[in-house]
Amino acid sequence: MTTDLRELATEDFCYMTTRGRISGRPHTIEIWFALRGDTLYMLSGGLDRADWVRNSRSQPRVTVRIKDSVFQGLARSVRDAEEDAVARQLIAAKYPSTDEEDLTDWYRDALPVAVDLEVEEAEPS
């Protein structure tokens, strides 16, 4: 079954499962995300000290669940300046600051991480 990621882009959270770099056990987090094409972007406020970032660097194959759809993917650090800016802009647009919570520093300082999702191609008609 093919999933149109655009239908999932408005969900508030995704759930990403990494493998513990030491234990090898699955570790799932709930996290804000934004999608562009088949790439999912997240920001780590804990930078490269966050367990999920360290796990994904050690074993980049991850599982991502958005609503009822589950995808395999490869996590990677965002190193390209243009892609870095895109990731931050997408997330800032989806999760704007509010009167109660100013997220400006987080948008600017957090570490962007991408997951290139493996999405089935549509069957020819």
Secondary structure, DSSP 8 states (H G I E B T S, - for coil): ----GGGTTT-S-EEEEEE-TTT--EEEEEE--EEETTEEEEEETTGGGSHHHHHHHHS-EEEEEETTEEEEEEEEE---HHHHHHHHHHHHHHS---SS---HHHHHHSEEEEEEE--------
